[in-house]
Amino acid sequence: LMDSLYDISKEVQSLYNDEVHRLEATASSHLYPMVSFARGSLLDLSILDWTKCNFVFANSTCFDEVLMEDIGERAQQMRRGSIMITMSKLLPPTAGFTVVEEVREKTSWGSADFFIQRKD
C-alpha cells in the first residue's frame, strides 16, 4: 500500500511540476513553488533535509510522543517564518513554533485537527 501511494505521489509531483514550468515560462516572476515527496523516515534528514524547507506537512495523527519530540528537535533548525502543519498533535513547545491557526477538517476516516504552526 505504501509503495503504491508513493508511486502515485511521484506521478502527481511530476504533473504539478511540469505545469509549474509551463506557467512560469509565460510569467514574469516565479509564483509557483516546486513540490517534492520523499519516502522514508521523517527523522532521516539524509533522505530529505526538510529543515531547509519553507513548508512541511506531517500526517502525525498516529505519531507517538517520542516521535513528535524527535521531529520537534529537528524542526528547531528550520528558518524563522517557516510553516509546519501537523495533524492531531502539536509540535512540542521546545521546537519554537507558534500556532497561527487550528482547523478541523474531514478526512477519509472521519475528522482531524490540523495545526498550522510558524517558526518563531
N, CA, C and O atoms as CSV, one atom per row, in Angstrom:
chain,resi,resn,atom,element,x,y,z
A,1,LEU,N,N,0.828,-1.201,0.000
A,1,LEU,CA,C,0.000,0.000,0.000
A,1,LEU,C,C,0.865,1.256,0.000
A,1,LEU,O,O,0.621,2.181,-0.774
A,2,MET,N,N,1.883,1.290,0.873
A,2,MET,CA,C,2.709,2.494,0.960
A,2,MET,C,C,3.492,2.730,-0.328
A,2,MET,O,O,3.641,3.872,-0.763
A,3,ASP,N,N,3.995,1.654,-0.943
A,3,ASP,CA,C,4.717,1.815,-2.209
A,3,ASP,C,C,3.809,2.379,-3.285
A,3,ASP,O,O,4.219,3.259,-4.042
A,4,SER,N,N,2.567,1.881,-3.366
A,4,SER,CA,C,1.663,2.382,-4.405
A,4,SER,C,C,1.277,3.838,-4.145
A,4,SER,O,O,1.144,4.612,-5.092
A,5,LEU,N,N,1.094,4.227,-2.875
A,5,LEU,CA,C,0.798,5.626,-2.570
A,5,LEU,C,C,1.973,6.525,-2.927
A,5,LEU,O,O,1.788,7.630,-3.437
A,6,TYR,N,N,3.183,6.044,-2.656
A,6,TYR,CA,C,4.365,6.821,-3.011
A,6,TYR,C,C,4.466,6.970,-4.525
A,6,TYR,O,O,4.766,8.054,-5.026
A,7,ASP,N,N,4.218,5.889,-5.252
A,7,ASP,CA,C,4.265,5.949,-6.719
A,7,ASP,C,C,3.254,6.970,-7.250
A,7,ASP,O,O,3.559,7.729,-8.170
A,8,ILE,N,N,2.062,6.985,-6.671
A,8,ILE,CA,C,1.043,7.951,-7.090
A,8,ILE,C,C,1.509,9.373,-6.777
A,8,ILE,O,O,1.319,10.281,-7.586
A,9,SER,N,N,2.117,9.567,-5.611
A,9,SER,CA,C,2.585,10.910,-5.247
A,9,SER,C,C,3.647,11.389,-6.230
A,9,SER,O,O,3.678,12.573,-6.568
A,10,LYS,N,N,4.514,10.498,-6.695
A,10,LYS,CA,C,5.551,10.886,-7.660
A,10,LYS,C,C,4.929,11.262,-9.008
A,10,LYS,O,O,5.405,12.181,-9.675
A,11,GLU,N,N,3.878,10.562,-9.404
A,11,GLU,CA,C,3.178,10.905,-10.650
A,11,GLU,C,C,2.543,12.291,-10.538
A,11,GLU,O,O,2.659,13.106,-11.453
A,12,VAL,N,N,1.878,12.552,-9.424
A,12,VAL,CA,C,1.243,13.853,-9.209
A,12,VAL,C,C,2.303,14.950,-9.139
A,12,VAL,O,O,2.117,16.037,-9.686
A,13,GLN,N,N,3.413,14.661,-8.467
A,13,GLN,CA,C,4.515,15.630,-8.386
A,13,GLN,C,C,4.997,15.998,-9.780
A,13,GLN,O,O,5.200,17.176,-10.073
A,14,SER,N,N,5.180,15.018,-10.633
A,14,SER,CA,C,5.658,15.266,-11.988
A,14,SER,C,C,4.664,16.115,-12.778
A,14,SER,O,O,5.058,17.062,-13.458
A,15,LEU,N,N,3.388,15.783,-12.690
A,15,LEU,CA,C,2.362,16.570,-13.385
A,15,LEU,C,C,2.335,18.009,-12.883
A,15,LEU,O,O,2.274,18.949,-13.675
A,16,TYR,N,N,2.380,18.175,-11.567
A,16,TYR,CA,C,2.353,19.520,-10.979
A,16,TYR,C,C,3.577,20.321,-11.409
A,16,TYR,O,O,3.446,21.455,-11.870
A,17,ASN,N,N,4.758,19.742,-11.261
A,17,ASN,CA,C,5.975,20.489,-11.581
A,17,ASN,C,C,6.062,20.804,-13.075
A,17,ASN,O,O,6.571,21.861,-13.448
A,18,ASP,N,N,5.573,19.903,-13.940
A,18,ASP,CA,C,5.516,20.200,-15.376
A,18,ASP,C,C,4.614,21.411,-15.633
A,18,ASP,O,O,4.943,22.277,-16.444
A,19,GLU,N,N,3.486,21.463,-14.942
A,19,GLU,CA,C,2.561,22.586,-15.104
A,19,GLU,C,C,3.186,23.881,-14.584
A,19,GLU,O,O,3.003,24.941,-15.182
A,20,VAL,N,N,3.924,23.799,-13.473
A,20,VAL,CA,C,4.613,24.975,-12.940
A,20,VAL,C,C,5.599,25.512,-13.967
A,20,VAL,O,O,5.643,26.716,-14.218
A,21,HIS,N,N,6.392,24.623,-14.562
A,21,HIS,CA,C,7.354,25.065,-15.578
A,21,HIS,C,C,6.639,25.720,-16.756
A,21,HIS,O,O,7.108,26.735,-17.271
A,22,ARG,N,N,5.516,25.160,-17.189
A,22,ARG,CA,C,4.751,25.725,-18.301
A,22,ARG,C,C,4.236,27.118,-17.945
A,22,ARG,O,O,4.342,28.043,-18.750
A,23,LEU,N,N,3.679,27.271,-16.740
A,23,LEU,CA,C,3.141,28.562,-16.319
A,23,LEU,C,C,4.242,29.597,-16.123
A,23,LEU,O,O,4.074,30.762,-16.482
A,24,GLU,N,N,5.355,29.178,-15.561
A,24,GLU,CA,C,6.437,30.131,-15.308
A,24,GLU,C,C,7.131,30.563,-16.594
A,24,GLU,O,O,7.765,31.617,-16.623
A,25,ALA,N,N,7.025,29.776,-17.647
A,25,ALA,CA,C,7.616,30.162,-18.925
A,25,ALA,C,C,6.943,31.412,-19.482
A,25,ALA,O,O,7.542,32.156,-20.258
A,26,THR,N,N,5.688,31.635,-19.078
A,26,THR,CA,C,4.955,32.805,-19.572
A,26,THR,C,C,4.818,33.900,-18.508
A,26,THR,O,O,4.278,34.969,-18.791
A,27,ALA,N,N,5.302,33.643,-17.289
A,27,ALA,CA,C,5.167,34.620,-16.206
A,27,ALA,C,C,6.444,35.444,-16.072
A,27,ALA,O,O,7.521,35.015,-16.484
A,28,SER,N,N,6.306,36.621,-15.497
A,28,SER,CA,C,7.470,37.488,-15.317
A,28,SER,C,C,8.203,37.205,-14.006
A,28,SER,O,O,9.286,37.741,-13.770
A,29,SER,N,N,7.617,36.370,-13.161
A,29,SER,CA,C,8.283,36.022,-11.906
A,29,SER,C,C,7.928,34.584,-11.525
A,29,SER,O,O,7.023,33.982,-12.101
A,30,HIS,N,N,8.644,34.056,-10.560
A,30,HIS,CA,C,8.395,32.701,-10.086
A,30,HIS,C,C,7.317,32.748,-9.008
A,30,HIS,O,O,7.582,33.117,-7.864
A,31,LEU,N,N,6.110,32.374,-9.386
A,31,LEU,CA,C,4.974,32.459,-8.479
A,31,LEU,C,C,4.601,31.121,-7.865
A,31,LEU,O,O,3.882,31.083,-6.867
A,32,TYR,N,N,5.069,30.035,-8.436
A,32,TYR,CA,C,4.610,28.714,-8.046
A,32,TYR,C,C,5.741,27.904,-7.417
A,32,TYR,O,O,6.813,27.770,-8.008
A,33,PRO,N,N,5.508,27.366,-6.224
A,33,PRO,CA,C,6.567,26.575,-5.580
A,33,PRO,C,C,6.681,25.189,-6.203
A,33,PRO,O,O,5.690,24.619,-6.660
A,34,MET,N,N,7.880,24.664,-6.217
A,34,MET,CA,C,8.096,23.296,-6.645
A,34,MET,C,C,7.712,22.384,-5.476
A,34,MET,O,O,7.815,22.772,-4.313
A,35,VAL,N,N,7.273,21.181,-5.799
A,35,VAL,CA,C,6.833,20.217,-4.795
A,35,VAL,C,C,7.684,18.975,-4.910
A,35,VAL,O,O,8.037,18.551,-6.011
A,36,SER,N,N,8.018,18.385,-3.759
A,36,SER,CA,C,8.724,17.107,-3.778
A,36,SER,C,C,8.179,16.213,-2.673
A,36,SER,O,O,7.693,16.692,-1.649
A,37,PHE,N,N,8.268,14.919,-2.899
A,37,PHE,CA,C,7.852,13.915,-1.933
A,37,PHE,C,C,9.034,13.000,-1.679
A,37,PHE,O,O,9.840,12.746,-2.574
A,38,ALA,N,N,9.131,12.511,-0.466
A,38,ALA,CA,C,10.209,11.585,-0.119
A,38,ALA,C,C,9.611,10.406,0.640
A,38,ALA,O,O,8.684,10.569,1.432
A,39,ARG,N,N,10.152,9.222,0.388
A,39,ARG,CA,C,9.699,8.026,1.090
A,39,ARG,C,C,10.779,7.627,2.086
A,39,ARG,O,O,11.921,7.371,1.706
A,40,GLY,N,N,10.413,7.576,3.357
A,40,GLY,CA,C,11.366,7.203,4.389
A,40,GLY,C,C,10.986,7.833,5.706
A,40,GLY,O,O,9.903,8.401,5.849
A,41,SER,N,N,11.862,7.734,6.646
A,41,SER,CA,C,11.619,8.279,7.973
A,41,SER,C,C,11.797,9.793,7.969
A,41,SER,O,O,12.756,10.316,7.401
A,42,LEU,N,N,10.874,10.478,8.603
A,42,LEU,CA,C,10.962,11.930,8.746
A,42,LEU,C,C,12.180,12.322,9.578
A,42,LEU,O,O,12.634,13.466,9.532
A,43,LEU,N,N,12.698,11.371,10.332
A,43,LEU,CA,C,13.860,11.643,11.175
A,43,LEU,C,C,15.175,11.517,10.425
A,43,LEU,O,O,16.206,11.991,10.901
A,44,ASP,N,N,15.151,10.886,9.264
A,44,ASP,CA,C,16.371,10.671,8.477
A,44,ASP,C,C,16.549,11.823,7.496
A,44,ASP,O,O,16.014,11.793,6.388
A,45,LEU,N,N,17.301,12.833,7.907
A,45,LEU,CA,C,17.474,14.027,7.075
A,45,LEU,C,C,18.348,13.767,5.858
A,45,LEU,O,O,18.436,14.628,4.982
A,46,SER,N,N,19.003,12.600,5.771
A,46,SER,CA,C,19.785,12.277,4.578
A,46,SER,C,C,18.869,11.923,3.399
A,46,SER,O,O,19.291,12.010,2.246
A,47,ILE,N,N,17.633,11.529,3.672
A,47,ILE,CA,C,16.664,11.250,2.603
A,47,ILE,C,C,16.161,12.563,2.026
A,47,ILE,O,O,16.136,12.751,0.809
A,48,LEU,N,N,15.764,13.457,2.899
A,48,LEU,CA,C,15.327,14.809,2.517
A,48,LEU,C,C,15.534,15.706,3.726
A,48,LEU,O,O,14.926,15.494,4.775
A,49,ASP,N,N,16.382,16.694,3.581
A,49,ASP,CA,C,16.614,17.612,4.691
A,49,ASP,C,C,15.518,18.672,4.687
A,49,ASP,O,O,15.688,19.776,4.170
A,50,TRP,N,N,14.397,18.301,5.277
A,50,TRP,CA,C,13.233,19.180,5.289
A,50,TRP,C,C,13.423,20.382,6.214
A,50,TRP,O,O,12.593,21.290,6.211
A,51,THR,N,N,14.495,20.406,7.002
A,51,THR,CA,C,14.733,21.566,7.862
A,51,THR,C,C,15.063,22.810,7.043
A,51,THR,O,O,15.011,23.925,7.562
A,52,LYS,N,N,15.401,22.628,5.769
A,52,LYS,CA,C,15.695,23.758,4.877
A,52,LYS,C,C,14.470,24.192,4.065
A,52,LYS,O,O,14.546,25.127,3.268
A,53,CYS,N,N,13.345,23.506,4.276
A,53,CYS,CA,C,12.115,23.815,3.538
A,53,CYS,C,C,11.366,24.968,4.207
A,53,CYS,O,O,11.525,25.226,5.400
A,54,ASN,N,N,10.555,25.647,3.414
A,54,ASN,CA,C,9.718,26.727,3.933
A,54,ASN,C,C,8.382,26.221,4.444
A,54,ASN,O,O,7.719,26.882,5.243
A,55,PHE,N,N,7.989,25.032,3.973
A,55,PHE,CA,C,6.677,24.473,4.305
A,55,PHE,C,C,6.809,22.966,4.435
A,55,PHE,O,O,7.338,22.307,3.541
A,56,VAL,N,N,6.327,22.415,5.554
A,56,VAL,CA,C,6.373,20.973,5.787
A,56,VAL,C,C,5.016,20.534,6.321
A,56,VAL,O,O,4.431,21.195,7.179
A,57,PHE,N,N,4.521,19.413,5.804
A,57,PHE,CA,C,3.297,18.798,6.308
A,57,PHE,C,C,3.643,17.430,6.869
A,57,PHE,O,O,4.292,16.626,6.200
A,58,ALA,N,N,3.215,17.167,8.091
A,58,ALA,CA,C,3.421,15.861,8.717
A,58,ALA,C,C,2.072,15.283,9.104
A,58,ALA,O,O,1.367,15.839,9.947
A,59,ASN,N,N,1.716,14.169,8.488
A,59,ASN,CA,C,0.475,13.478,8.817
A,59,ASN,C,C,0.725,12.701,10.111
A,59,ASN,O,O,0.957,11.493,10.096
A,60,SER,N,N,0.672,13.421,11.218
A,60,SER,CA,C,1.181,12.937,12.504
A,60,SER,C,C,0.121,12.336,13.418
A,60,SER,O,O,0.377,12.148,14.607
A,61,THR,N,N,-1.045,12.034,12.903
A,61,THR,CA,C,-2.133,11.528,13.729
A,61,THR,C,C,-1.719,10.327,14.579
A,61,THR,O,O,-2.093,10.237,15.748
A,62,CYS,N,N,-0.956,9.414,14.003
A,62,CYS,CA,C,-0.573,8.190,14.726
A,62,CYS,C,C,0.831,8.248,15.311
A,62,CYS,O,O,1.338,7.231,15.785
A,63,PHE,N,N,1.468,9.407,15.289
A,63,PHE,CA,C,2.814,9.526,15.854
A,63,PHE,C,C,2.737,9.523,17.381
A,63,PHE,O,O,1.832,10.121,17.962
A,64,ASP,N,N,3.685,8.848,18.022
A,64,ASP,CA,C,3.709,8.863,19.486
A,64,ASP,C,C,4.479,10.090,19.984
A,64,ASP,O,O,5.058,10.839,19.198
A,65,GLU,N,N,4.472,10.275,21.289
A,65,GLU,CA,C,5.096,11.468,21.886
A,65,GLU,C,C,6.601,11.531,21.608
A,65,GLU,O,O,7.147,12.608,21.367
A,66,VAL,N,N,7.261,10.382,21.641
A,66,VAL,CA,C,8.710,10.345,21.397
A,66,VAL,C,C,9.017,10.796,19.970
A,66,VAL,O,O,9.947,11.572,19.753
A,67,LEU,N,N,8.243,10.315,19.001
A,67,LEU,CA,C,8.458,10.713,17.613
A,67,LEU,C,C,8.191,12.208,17.431
A,67,LEU,O,O,8.935,12.885,16.722
A,68,MET,N,N,7.138,12.728,18.064
A,68,MET,CA,C,6.860,14.162,17.965
A,68,MET,C,C,7.992,14.977,18.582
A,68,MET,O,O,8.338,16.036,18.057
A,69,GLU,N,N,8.571,14.512,19.676
A,69,GLU,CA,C,9.721,15.196,20.286
A,69,GLU,C,C,10.915,15.193,19.336
A,69,GLU,O,O,11.598,16.207,19.188
A,70,ASP,N,N,11.166,14.044,18.686
A,70,ASP,CA,C,12.282,13.946,17.740
A,70,ASP,C,C,12.070,14.861,16.532
A,70,ASP,O,O,13.011,15.496,16.057
A,71,ILE,N,N,10.849,14.924,16.045
A,71,ILE,CA,C,10.534,15.821,14.929
A,71,ILE,C,C,10.713,17.274,15.375
A,71,ILE,O,O,11.278,18.089,14.645
A,72,GLY,N,N,10.233,17.585,16.567
A,72,GLY,CA,C,10.384,18.939,17.104
A,72,GLY,C,C,11.835,19.348,17.248
A,72,GLY,O,O,12.192,20.500,17.002
A,73,GLU,N,N,12.669,18.402,17.648
A,73,GLU,CA,C,14.101,18.676,17.777
A,73,GLU,C,C,14.703,19.064,16.427
A,73,GLU,O,O,15.511,19.990,16.348
A,74,ARG,N,N,14.316,18.366,15.382
A,74,ARG,CA,C,14.821,18.689,14.040
A,74,ARG,C,C,14.184,19.972,13.514
A,74,ARG,O,O,14.837,20.755,12.824
A,75,ALA,N,N,12.913,20.186,13.839
A,75,ALA,CA,C,12.212,21.386,13.368
A,75,ALA,C,C,12.820,22.667,13.927
A,75,ALA,O,O,12.646,23.737,13.343
A,76,GLN,N,N,13.527,22.576,15.045
A,76,GLN,CA,C,14.206,23.749,15.612
A,76,GLN,C,C,15.169,24.365,14.604
A,76,GLN,O,O,15.450,25.562,14.668
A,77,GLN,N,N,15.682,23.549,13.666
A,77,GLN,CA,C,16.654,24.015,12.679
A,77,GLN,C,C,16.008,24.796,11.528
A,77,GLN,O,O,16.712,25.423,10.737
A,78,MET,N,N,14.680,24.764,11.432
A,78,MET,CA,C,14.009,25.455,10.332
A,78,MET,C,C,14.173,26.962,10.473
A,78,MET,O,O,14.360,27.489,11.570
A,79,ARG,N,N,14.096,27.639,9.332
A,79,ARG,CA,C,14.226,29.097,9.308
A,79,ARG,C,C,13.039,29.769,9.974
A,79,ARG,O,O,11.924,29.246,9.965
A,80,ARG,N,N,13.290,30.926,10.546
A,80,ARG,CA,C,12.232,31.751,11.120
A,80,ARG,C,C,11.199,32.046,10.040
A,80,ARG,O,O,11.556,32.410,8.920
A,81,GLY,N,N,9.926,31.893,10.372
A,81,GLY,CA,C,8.847,32.149,9.428
A,81,GLY,C,C,8.396,30.915,8.669
A,81,GLY,O,O,7.364,30.947,7.999
A,82,SER,N,N,9.153,29.822,8.762
A,82,SER,CA,C,8.751,28.582,8.096
A,82,SER,C,C,7.441,28.080,8.695
A,82,SER,O,O,7.130,28.342,9.857
A,83,ILE,N,N,6.685,27.357,7.882
A,83,ILE,CA,C,5.394,26.824,8.305
A,83,ILE,C,C,5.475,25.308,8.380
A,83,ILE,O,O,6.010,24.656,7.483
A,84,MET,N,N,4.937,24.754,9.463
A,84,MET,CA,C,4.803,23.302,9.584
A,84,MET,C,C,3.374,23.005,9.993
A,84,MET,O,O,2.869,23.551,10.974
A,85,ILE,N,N,2.728,22.134,9.232
A,85,ILE,CA,C,1.370,21.702,9.553
A,85,ILE,C,C,1.447,20.277,10.069
A,85,ILE,O,O,2.044,19.403,9.441
A,86,THR,N,N,0.831,20.058,11.225
A,86,THR,CA,C,0.741,18.716,11.782
A,86,THR,C,C,-0.729,18.366,11.981
A,86,THR,O,O,-1.582,19.243,12.114
A,87,MET,N,N,-1.000,17.078,11.999
A,87,MET,CA,C,-2.377,16.615,12.206
A,87,MET,C,C,-2.502,16.005,13.601
A,87,MET,O,O,-1.674,15.196,14.020
A,88,SER,N,N,-3.535,16.406,14.296
A,88,SER,CA,C,-3.948,15.833,15.576
A,88,SER,C,C,-3.024,16.152,16.745
A,88,SER,O,O,-3.455,16.113,17.898
A,89,LYS,N,N,-1.770,16.464,16.470
A,89,LYS,CA,C,-0.803,16.740,17.541
A,89,LYS,C,C,0.012,17.971,17.201
A,89,LYS,O,O,0.349,18.215,16.042
A,90,LEU,N,N,0.322,18.740,18.231
A,90,LEU,CA,C,1.179,19.913,18.065
A,90,LEU,C,C,2.641,19.512,18.139
A,90,LEU,O,O,2.991,18.493,18.734
A,91,LEU,N,N,3.491,20.330,17.525
A,91,LEU,CA,C,4.914,20.198,17.778
A,91,LEU,C,C,5.156,20.525,19.253
A,91,LEU,O,O,4.407,21.310,19.836
A,92,PRO,N,N,6.180,19.942,19.863
A,92,PRO,CA,C,6.453,20.285,21.261
A,92,PRO,C,C,6.879,21.755,21.389
A,92,PRO,O,O,7.444,22.311,20.447
A,93,PRO,N,N,6.622,22.382,22.525
A,93,PRO,CA,C,6.979,23.799,22.712
A,93,PRO,C,C,8.459,24.086,22.468
A,93,PRO,O,O,8.813,25.183,22.035
A,94,THR,N,N,9.320,23.119,22.740
A,94,THR,CA,C,10.760,23.321,22.562
A,94,THR,C,C,11.156,23.508,21.102
A,94,THR,O,O,12.271,23.946,20.821
A,95,ALA,N,N,10.259,23.181,20.160
A,95,ALA,CA,C,10.563,23.336,18.734
A,95,ALA,C,C,10.617,24.807,18.331
A,95,ALA,O,O,11.257,25.153,17.338
A,96,GLY,N,N,9.950,25.676,19.095
A,96,GLY,CA,C,9.997,27.110,18.801
A,96,GLY,C,C,8.994,27.555,17.753
A,96,GLY,O,O,9.284,28.455,16.965
A,97,PHE,N,N,7.819,26.942,17.728
A,97,PHE,CA,C,6.763,27.296,16.783
A,97,PHE,C,C,5.565,27.859,17.525
A,97,PHE,O,O,5.326,27.518,18.684
A,98,THR,N,N,4.812,28.726,16.853
A,98,THR,CA,C,3.573,29.283,17.378
A,98,THR,C,C,2.429,28.819,16.494
A,98,THR,O,O,2.531,28.850,15.267
A,99,VAL,N,N,1.344,28.389,17.116
A,99,VAL,CA,C,0.161,28.000,16.348
A,99,VAL,C,C,-0.489,29.264,15.811
A,99,VAL,O,O,-0.873,30.148,16.577
A,100,VAL,N,N,-0.612,29.345,14.481
A,100,VAL,CA,C,-1.261,30.510,13.883
A,100,VAL,C,C,-2.710,30.210,13.507
A,100,VAL,O,O,-3.526,31.120,13.354
A,101,GLU,N,N,-3.016,28.926,13.363
A,101,GLU,CA,C,-4.392,28.546,13.074
A,101,GLU,C,C,-4.578,27.071,13.383
A,101,GLU,O,O,-3.669,26.259,13.204
A,102,GLU,N,N,-5.766,26.745,13.848
A,102,GLU,CA,C,-6.161,25.362,14.079
A,102,GLU,C,C,-7.493,25.158,13.376
A,102,GLU,O,O,-8.445,25.902,13.610
A,103,VAL,N,N,-7.560,24.154,12.518
A,103,VAL,CA,C,-8.804,23.879,11.795
A,103,VAL,C,C,-9.149,22.400,11.901
A,103,VAL,O,O,-8.265,21.546,11.967
A,104,ARG,N,N,-10.416,22.118,11.917
A,104,ARG,CA,C,-10.902,20.740,11.909
A,104,ARG,C,C,-11.448,20.483,10.512
A,104,ARG,O,O,-12.299,21.225,10.021
A,105,GLU,N,N,-10.954,19.431,9.879
A,105,GLU,CA,C,-11.346,19.108,8.505
A,105,GLU,C,C,-11.743,17.640,8.403
A,105,GLU,O,O,-11.297,16.797,9.181
A,106,LYS,N,N,-12.588,17.365,7.429
A,106,LYS,CA,C,-12.968,15.978,7.150
A,106,LYS,C,C,-11.782,15.254,6.519
A,106,LYS,O,O,-11.029,15.827,5.732
A,107,THR,N,N,-11.637,13.997,6.880
A,107,THR,CA,C,-10.623,13.132,6.292
A,107,THR,C,C,-11.313,11.861,5.819
A,107,THR,O,O,-12.518,11.691,6.005
A,108,SER,N,N,-10.549,10.978,5.211
A,108,SER,CA,C,-11.145,9.729,4.730
A,108,SER,C,C,-11.630,8.858,5.887
A,108,SER,O,O,-12.466,7.979,5.680
A,109,TRP,N,N,-11.126,9.083,7.091
A,109,TRP,CA,C,-11.511,8.245,8.235
A,109,TRP,C,C,-12.408,8.980,9.228
A,109,TRP,O,O,-12.765,8.404,10.255
A,110,GLY,N,N,-12.776,10.197,8.967
A,110,GLY,CA,C,-13.621,10.979,9.873
A,110,GLY,C,C,-13.228,12.433,9.824
A,110,GLY,O,O,-13.312,13.063,8.770
A,111,SER,N,N,-12.798,12.982,10.956
A,111,SER,CA,C,-12.331,14.370,11.029
A,111,SER,C,C,-11.025,14.412,11.804
A,111,SER,O,O,-10.740,13.534,12.619
A,112,ALA,N,N,-10.242,15.441,11.538
A,112,ALA,CA,C,-8.970,15.608,12.243
A,112,ALA,C,C,-8.679,17.091,12.417
A,112,ALA,O,O,-9.134,17.930,11.640
A,113,ASP,N,N,-7.912,17.389,13.451
A,113,ASP,CA,C,-7.442,18.752,13.692
A,113,ASP,C,C,-6.121,18.954,12.963
A,113,ASP,O,O,-5.215,18.123,13.040
A,114,PHE,N,N,-6.032,20.068,12.261
A,114,PHE,CA,C,-4.801,20.463,11.577
A,114,PHE,C,C,-4.259,21.690,12.290
A,114,PHE,O,O,-4.978,22.669,12.495
A,115,PHE,N,N,-2.981,21.632,12.670
A,115,PHE,CA,C,-2.332,22.739,13.366
A,115,PHE,C,C,-1.336,23.409,12.431
A,115,PHE,O,O,-0.344,22.800,12.029
A,116,ILE,N,N,-1.603,24.660,12.089
A,116,ILE,CA,C,-0.702,25.433,11.245
A,116,ILE,C,C,0.200,26.225,12.196
A,116,ILE,O,O,-0.264,27.065,12.966
A,117,GLN,N,N,1.495,25.933,12.119
A,117,GLN,CA,C,2.455,26.480,13.077
A,117,GLN,C,C,3.575,27.206,12.343
A,117,GLN,O,O,4.071,26.737,11.319
A,118,ARG,N,N,3.967,28.360,12.885
A,118,ARG,CA,C,5.021,29.183,12.273
A,118,ARG,C,C,6.236,29.210,13.202
A,118,ARG,O,O,6.114,29.352,14.419
A,119,LYS,N,N,7.408,29.068,12.587
A,119,LYS,CA,C,8.661,29.097,13.357
A,119,LYS,C,C,8.914,30.513,13.848
A,119,LYS,O,O,8.892,31.463,13.066
A,120,ASP,N,N,9.157,30.651,15.158
A,120,ASP,CA,C,9.438,31.949,15.761
A,120,ASP,C,C,10.826,32.442,15.418
A,120,ASP,O,O,11.220,33.526,15.849
